[in-house]
Amino acid sequence: MVAVGAANRNRNGSGGQGRVVDYRPPRRQLAGGGWARGGVIRLQPNPWVTAYYVTRAILLGLWLYRVELTTISLAWLGWRWLVDHTSPEWAGVLAGLVVVVMVCTQWGRRFLIGHAWCVVIRHRIRTALGQAGVTSREGRLPLVAVSTRTGPTVTV
């Protein structure tokens, strides 16, 4: 209990009828140099909640970039398989031949460009839907992008 005399002062600054009892806890100096009343509530982060959100962010990133990660993984595994079954020189020749065939033929270019545009459009529309706040009842962003002969088809 702290006795406060300033609570009963008149406008001219003279004292009042007496002292008023203040039932608030005493003022304490804070670590930052300021003053405060009462206790400071310090919340400890829950490690399970932190682990949940970190795991969720990692899995979401893996899911969003699944096409790119799958392409890189398959290319690496194909390269390692070629190097293990042939010499590194022949592996380079065969990998170069696959790249030349995919780039120089019309169906290879159409395949690469169509799937590249599917990935780009999927990321663009997902970003636009996320910024607009369009979600399903579960909170997910609705989107399916498929490469067809006429170009990428998006179903929302």
Phi, psi and omega in degrees: 000137181235134177274129182242119179269339185284345184288334183253020181282149175281175179295331182277358175096356180283159183291161182264209183287339182169205182261144178254137180272126179257122183269006177284155178293156182294157179286139180235149178278133180275168182296328182280358178105349180272180181240146179210160176255149174081179180278156178261125180273118178250114180271130177268133179292138179280120183295331179289321178292318178298316179297322179298311183291324177293315179297319179297318179294320179294313180295323177295318177296320177295322180290319182294326182252032183295324181293314180295316180294322178294318179297315180294319180295316179294322178296317179294316179295321176297318178296315180296321179296317179297317181294323180289327185262346176224184175278160179300329179294314179292328176297319177295320179296315181293319178295318176297322178296318177297317179296317180297317179296319181291328182273326187272339180267153184293317181292328177291316178296318180299318178297310182295313182293318180298315180287328176295318179292327175300317180294315181296314181294321178301316179292320180295313182291323177297318178296317180295317179294323178294320179287330179278345179081023180275114179222165174277183180293335178275355181091011180266156176272122182280128179190133171223123178240128182229141177272125177239180180293332181270355179129184181293134177247129182246127176246121181252000000 
